[in-house]
């Protein structure tokens, strides 16, 4: 059994090698299909996590009668309390934004 590197740096290096082969048209069809499936999987998982996070945000919006955008603006301005609910809502808002950015990045056909 082959043991593969586990650090992010090592894995990133291995993907850079594959990307170079891919760019030069030297990667096998199976490898190309696998890379595409990996990307599709990451997009699917990110969408799923975003939907779950947005559903959690809706609960807070209904509970407090504010949109997340309104709440987060107040939170950043120091106009909310420091309750666990406020901190969790703010954390979820930030998580949703990071997931949206990740999804946008993953969905770009030709990232620079």
N, C-alpha and C positions, 0 to 999 in steps of 0.2 A: 504494500500500500504506500502511495506517495503522500508525504506530509508537505502541505503547502504553507507558505509563510502566512503569519497571522497578523502582523502589524499593518496598520493602515498605510504606512509608507511603502512597505514591501508590496502590498496588493496594488497600490496606485502605480508603482513602477511596472508591475506586470501588465496592468491595463494600458499603460503608455506604450509598451512594446506591441501589444495587440493593436492598438490604435495606429501605430506606425505601419504595421503590416497591412491593416485594413485600408489605410490611406493609399498605399502602394498597390492595392489590388492583389495582395499575396496571402490573404486569409481564406481558409476553407469555407465552403458553404455552411457546414455544420457550425463552425465558430461564428460566422455572421448571424446565423439563425439564433444561436445561443445568446449572443450579445443583444440582439433585438428582443428576445424573450425576457432577458434580465431587465432591460429598460422598461418594457411593458409591465413587468411585475412591479418595479419600483413606482411607476406611475399609478398603477392600480392600488397599491398599498397606501400611497400618499393620498390619493382621492378618498380612500376608505377612512383614513385617520382624520382627514379634513372634515368629512361628513360627520363623523362622530364628535369631533371638537365643536363644530358648528351647532350640532344638536344640543350639546352641553351649554353653549352660549345662549341659545334660545330660552333655556330654562331660567337663566339669570335675567334675561331681558324681560320675560313675563313676570318674574318675581318682583323686579324692581321698577318696571314700567319705563325702562330706558333702552335705547339701542346700545349695542356694544361700543359703537363708535362714540356716542355721547358719553357713556360711562368712562371709556378709556381716556377721553380728552379731560374729563373732570379728574380722573385718577392721576394723570400726569401733572395736572395743575395743582395737585394737593387738596382738591375739593371733596374728597371722599374720606370715609373713616379708614382705619387700619385693620378692620375686621378680617377674619380668615376668609370670609366670603368675597370681600373686595380684592384681597390678594389673589385668591384663586381665580376670580373672574378676569383680573388683569393678566394673570399667567396664561389662562386659556386664550385670551385675545392675542397675546404675543405668539403663542404656539400656533394659532390659526394663521396668523400673518406669515410666520416662517414656513408653514406647510403650503400656503398659496405661492410663496416665492419659489419653494422647491418644485412645486408642480409646474410653474411657469418655466423654470430652468429645464426640467426634464422634458417638457413638451416642445421646446425649441428644436427645430429640425437641424439647424447648423449653428450650434453655439460657438462663439469665438473663443 
